[in-house]
Amino acid sequence: MHILNRIARSSISRRDFLRVSGGLGVGLMVGFDVRAQGSGAASVMRAAGVETVDATGFVRIAPDSTVTVMIKHLEMGQGPYTGLATLVAEELDADWAQMRAEGAPANNDLYKNLAFGIQGTGGSTAVANSYEQMRKAGATARAMLVAAAAESWKVPASQITVKQGVLRAPGHQASFGEFAEAAARQTPPKDVKLKNPKDFTLIGHKLPRLDASAKSSGRAMFTIDVQRPEALTVLVQHPPRFGGKVVSFDDSAAKQVRGFAGAKAIPQGVAVYANNFWAAKKAREALKVQWDESGTERRSTDELVSIYRSAAQAPDVTATNRGNVRRALARGGRVFEAEYVFPYLAHAPLEPMDCAIELKNGAVEAWYGCQFPGIDHKVIADTMGLPQDKVKVNVLFAGGSFGRRAQPTGDVAAEAASALKALGRDASIKLVWTREDDMRGGRYRPLVLHRVRGMLDQAGNISAWDHVVVGQSIIKGTPFEAMMADGLDPTTAEGVSDLPYAVPNLRVAARTMDVLVPILWWRSVGHTHTAYAKETFVDELLAAAGKDPVAGRLALLKDHPREAGVLRAVAKIAGWKGAKVGQGRARGVAVHKSFETYVAQIAEVSRGRDGLPKVERVWCAVDCGVAVNPDNVKSQMEGGIGFGLGAILYDEITLNEGRVVQANYNDYRMLRIGEMPRVDVAIVPSAEAPTGVGEPGVPPIGPAVANAWRALTGQSVRHLPFTRTLAV
Amino acid sequence: MTDFSVNGKKVSVDVDADTPLLWVLRDELKLTGTKYGCGVAQCGACTVHLNGQPRRSCVTPISSVQDGEVVTIEALSTAAGDAVKKAWVSLDVPQCGYCQSGQIMSAAALLNELPKPTDGDIDRAMAGNICRCATYVRIRAAIHEAAKDLKA
């Protein structure tokens, strides 16, 4: 999703201070208004009237000295609660034990992603876009505490030191809490000086996750756990094929189910209301729906693949063109050709789609793991026919997302709001999708076909690379369509359109297909397939030229020091001595940049008893600039490797005459603990600004395993998942 | 009516006999630490202890729980349970956290049976618990750490 970075990057420089002096023991709150239209004064006035903890702002210091950071990014496992709180704590000179984190509600003005221009999480941008903003919030709060202490102690501010949450001056000492309210009365400084990174005591150090305890005791509150008085559970019967519409339904049998409370047709299907989940599920099973399937998708996967195969012969948009591929290929040499097929993939987060929403006295409040509050807030308001200031969206923990909850058109929010509105009265509902709804509900990683041709010259150098990518566009027809560049969705070819290897003649082209299957960004987006095609193809070319996979890549990366850096680092920790290691094992390597983070991985595989590769070990090197929380960087690499590995080995969503075949985890299989390799991670030291780690661990694992498998068996796997090619 | 005990307290619920224990815990008793993930005993997010044994509550009809003793994550307090929870926090196992109640219930049951499990024992006992964030490296390490802690 890094294409969104282009939006409103300039707004970072327009920064106003915003101070909210909350009553009733709230103490100091500090925030920054970074709206693109610099209307700071108006927002101060509006915010000043707010007295609850929901007031705008980022840092709240309470009289008990706890420091709560309002986290503008969805905590879906990737660690922003801890990461963003670290940035504040560093500049505030707080003690880590006093830090707390809380999800910020929908408020585009205050909580926008500076890389997007709207509030939202994605593209591995959480720490990157907040790095300076959150540090300034911490430094501002610190300055206000110091000013309050200086006033009270009658000493110059310059004599006050702050360390681990304690303010000191000769003869004086105080906790933050003692000055929380006095600090709130201070005028925030116009500008604050940030620390020299060499003085960091928290950034770059191992700090425990702020949410680990709640998530290890059943206390963490997810959407599905929201309990509102008199709330109804809602399940929606969706059409069996994408694009289907309700004609009519019969709920007479559903009425026999104890706890059934009614059914309504809504744009998304038929909403079934009940007093609890089980009743809603049984009532839905008893429902008879007649569908209008005239405009539905009715093709099967194999049919789509053959259509894509033909389309690959005639790409209609060029992403990259350097040198002259056609002429180079005509010149003669050893030509290699490969076709890759990447299936539709479900995100399958363990918490299925859900949303709790309530209408009361003309106002709506929602509670859920919302990934794009900047979009969903408006979608809910529009669906309900209310102004946005009558809608409040509270952002809770999400039980995984991997992109699934970041919907450009706010589909799930719209469905929940439609189900609420259809009741036509004040009510509280909780929309819950079953696992089957989630698996069959669309919004997949697109089906993609690559056709790649490459040529080796007499000397064994890669002289030409011609690459065509065919698939649906993720952003076409969405509010993000403006990001299309000359008819190209940049997410289609990202990761190969910027091929780092020194190839004199390169063409990357694409063809956008229209299919009614709804698709979406899936953890690392275009890189999920481009990295696989790029890194397995280059590996085959290097092998054909008799070159070592690591040394051969390094020779092609002379102008790309950070790719080369992670490659050298991973080769070092793995003790790389070539792909063949004997004893029934082989190794494969891959290196890939995504979301401005560089990752190289080496996988060691053997033949598993099931006929699939058994991945014994993985070594990983990552360069993400300053590693704000190195242990979280490590855990995101571990998780990214497991996530990517499960997908390439086992997963595909297929269509049979337009109907999704898979339904649950039995036929859309997750990696399990016995299949998880040992993982060693090296973080390459860097003083560059931090970049994300949520996604970049995913792309290299597939090609690293495929390269190892080819080294072991001679077999290239180009049609994913492995279970399809190996027919096990 | 079905009578059983949950976390040491006697309860009596009036629900359809086929209602899974999971939804009785969540919707009737408001114990939401036990999670729904698949409904077909594939993911383990709903794991509880029934009469001391790990059970997938999503496929356990309430009628089969009559007179049983159920323990959920909210009240897990055996020596093994405490050691597991402690290790989970100290190694920062959770990412999204949604599956972790079930992981912890399975891990605690494993350590009750086998205080010093091998990697193979862990693979077998934890095979029914999916972590979509793939925190498996740390789950394994935390079980070993809890085992060490129990022995000490």
Interface residues (C-beta under 8 A of the other chain):
Chain A: M76 G77 Q78 G79 P208 R209 D211 A212 S213 A214 K215 S216 S217 G218 R219 A220 M221 F222 I224 D225 Q227 T233 R258 N275 N276 F277 W278 K282 A348 P349 L350 E351 P352 F397 A398 G399 G400 S401 F402 V432 T434 R435 D631 N632 S635 E638 G639 G640 I641 G642 F643 L645 G646 N664 Y665 N666 M670 L671 R672 I673 G674 M676 R678 V679
Chain B: V15 D16 T19 P20 W23 R26 D27 E28 K30 T32 G33 T34 K35 Y36 G37 C38 G39 V40 Q42 C43 A45 T72 I73 E74 K85 W88 V89 S90 D92 V93 P94 Q95 C96 G97 Y98 C99 Q100 S101 I104 I122 D123 R124 M126 A127 N129 I130 C131 R132 C133 A134 T135 Y136 V137 R138 I139 R140
